[in-house]
């Protein structure tokens, strides 16, 4: 039997995934794509109730930019 601890986990939340509950292998986790689970399902990040996500400032992912509607040519 072995144990593992993550440098990004603080009080059961992940600093790397903007304070989401720590779920090893979730998108954004340092284990994402490095491990395979017996059920084949990659866990999705979940956040504590009331947590305001800081979109667009975590790592390489950014919030989608919405384009201004363009006027139709005359």
C-alpha positions as CSV (number, residue, x, y, z in Angstrom):
1,X,0.0,0.0,0.0
2,X,1.3,3.5,-0.8
3,X,0.2,7.0,-0.1
4,X,0.4,10.2,-2.1
5,X,0.0,13.8,-1.2
6,X,-0.2,16.8,-3.6
7,X,1.6,20.1,-3.1
8,X,-1.5,21.9,-4.5
9,X,-4.0,20.5,-2.0
10,X,-4.8,22.7,0.9
11,X,-7.7,21.9,3.3
12,X,-9.2,19.5,0.7
13,X,-9.2,22.1,-2.0
14,X,-7.0,22.4,-5.1
15,X,-5.0,25.6,-5.5
16,X,-4.2,24.6,-9.1
17,X,-7.9,24.4,-10.1
18,X,-9.1,27.6,-8.4
19,X,-10.2,26.2,-5.1
20,X,-12.2,23.2,-6.4
21,X,-12.5,20.2,-4.2
22,X,-9.4,18.0,-4.7
23,X,-10.3,15.1,-7.0
24,X,-7.2,13.4,-8.2
25,X,-7.0,13.2,-12.0
26,X,-9.7,15.9,-12.7
27,X,-9.1,18.3,-15.6
28,X,-6.4,20.8,-14.5
29,X,-4.9,18.3,-12.0
30,X,-1.2,17.4,-12.3
31,X,-2.3,13.8,-12.6
32,X,-4.8,14.5,-15.5
33,X,-3.8,12.3,-18.4
34,X,-1.1,10.5,-16.4
35,X,-3.3,8.0,-14.6
36,X,-6.1,5.6,-15.6
37,X,-9.1,4.9,-13.3
38,X,-10.8,1.5,-13.2
39,X,-14.1,2.9,-14.4
40,X,-12.4,5.0,-17.2
41,X,-14.2,8.2,-16.1
42,X,-12.1,11.3,-15.5
43,X,-13.5,13.3,-12.6
44,X,-14.8,16.8,-13.3
45,X,-13.9,19.6,-11.0
46,X,-16.5,20.7,-8.4
47,X,-16.4,23.7,-6.2
48,X,-17.7,24.3,-2.7
49,X,-21.1,26.0,-2.4
50,X,-20.8,29.8,-2.7
51,X,-17.3,29.7,-4.2
52,X,-16.7,32.4,-6.8
53,X,-14.6,30.9,-9.6
54,X,-11.9,33.1,-10.9
55,X,-12.3,32.4,-14.6
56,X,-9.5,33.2,-17.0
57,X,-6.7,33.5,-14.5
58,X,-5.8,29.9,-13.8
59,X,-2.9,28.6,-15.9
60,X,-3.2,28.2,-19.7
61,X,-6.9,28.1,-19.8
62,X,-8.8,31.4,-20.2
63,X,-12.4,32.4,-20.2
64,X,-13.9,32.5,-23.7
65,X,-13.9,36.0,-25.2
66,X,-17.3,37.0,-26.6
67,X,-17.2,39.0,-29.8
68,X,-19.1,42.2,-30.3
69,X,-21.9,41.8,-32.8
70,X,-20.8,43.2,-36.2
71,X,-23.1,45.5,-38.1
72,X,-24.4,44.1,-41.3
73,X,-22.9,45.7,-44.5
74,X,-25.2,48.0,-46.4
